[in-house]
Every structure is written in structure tokens, then in C-alpha cells.
Amino acid sequence: MQTFSERVIKMARKIPKGKVTTYGRIAKGAGGGTMASRSITAILGKAYNSGIKDIPFHRIVYADGSVWLDGAWREKRLALYKQEGIKLDKNNQIVNFRDILFEFK
């Protein structure tokens, strides 16, 4: 049986190009409660540092459709959004968020 962390990693890696999902949807889909969404970044960061390099971090966004952009990763993430046809407004929110929201089955 997979652990919560293993399920989170598996789910994150399945988000298709051009789609996004939220931290909360991953947490819920992996069997976690409401507060579990706060652990998603730490779980995925640890997996990345352990050698799992194909995690599409840019496809995991906040529940309101806003994206996380920091100085070190800003340009790379913006390029990935553009490449995948994901449009952001001036407030770093996805323009067509509901249309590209990926729901786990």
C-alpha cells in the first residue's frame, strides 16, 4: 500500500500539459484532510531533491487560480506557462482557471 507522500508524488506527475490543479485537490485525492494541502510542496520538494525531476510544479496552483512566482523560478515558470498555453493576468492569476482545472478521478 502506498503512503500519502507516494500518492501525492504519483498524482502530481500525472497532471497533463496545459492543465493545472490545486494543492487541495492533490491532498484530497491522495487521501488527506483539509490541512494536508499545506504539506504538498514539502513532499514534492523532498521527492525532487531525492531524484524525481519530472514533477510539474508549475501546474500546481492555489485554489483561487493564482500561481507562485519567486525570483529564482519566475522566468522559467512564465516560459512553461506560455509554452503550455496557460495565460496569466497582471496579478499572476490564471485567466481561464476553471476551463483548464484538472480534476483527479
N, C-alpha and C positions, 0 to 999 in steps of 0.2 A: 504494500500500500504506500502511495506517495505521501510525503509530508506536505504541509501547507506551502512551504517555500518551493518545493519541487513543482507543485501545481501552478503557483504564481509564475515561475520561470517558463513553464510549458505554455501557459496561456499567453503571456506577453510575446513570446516568439511567434505566435500564430496570428497576430494582428496583421491583416493584409495591407499591402501598399495602398495608399490613397484613403485609408480609413484611420480612425482614431477610436480609442476607448478611454475610460476614466480609471483612476486609481481604485475608486469604489467598486466599479464593475468587475475589475480583476479580483479584488479582495472577496467580493460576494461569490463570484464564480469559483474561486478556489476554496470556498467553504468557511471564510472568515466572517466575523461580525463587522459592525459599523466602524469600530476603531481600527480594524485590521488594515484599512486603506493607508494608514499612516506608516505602515511597515513596508509597503511595496517598493519604494525607492531603495531602502536599505537592503532588502532581499535581492533586488536586481543588481544593485551596485556590487554586492558581495559576489554574486554569480559572475558578473563581468570581470571582476578582479581575479576570479578563480579560473578564467579562461573561456567563458561563454561570451563570445564577442558579437553575436548576431542578435542582440536584444535591441528592438527598435524603440529606444527610449522616447524619441520624438513623437511617437504615435500614442503615448500615454499622457493624457491631459487632465486638467481639473474639471470638476463637474459642471462648471459654467461655460466650458469651452475655451478657457484661457490656457495659454501654454507657458511653460517655464523657459525663459531665455536668460542665461547668465553670460557674463563677459567671455569666458573661455569657450563656450559651446555655441554662442549666439549665431555666428555666421554659418557654422556647419548645419545647425538645425534649420535656419532660414533657407539654406540651399536645399536641404532634404524636403522641406515643405513645398518649396517651389517645384522641385523635381517630381513630387507625387501629386501635384495639383491641389494642394491644401492651401487655401488663401486665408491670410490673417488681416485683421483690420489694424488701425493705428494703436489700439490698446492691447495688441497681441492676443486677440480672441479669434477663433476660427469663424469665418464668415458663414459658412453653411454647416455648422456643427451638427445639427440634427440629421442632416442628409448623409453625412459621412460617418456617423457614430456606429461603431461596430458592437454588436450585442453577441455575447457568447451564448451558445445554445446548450 
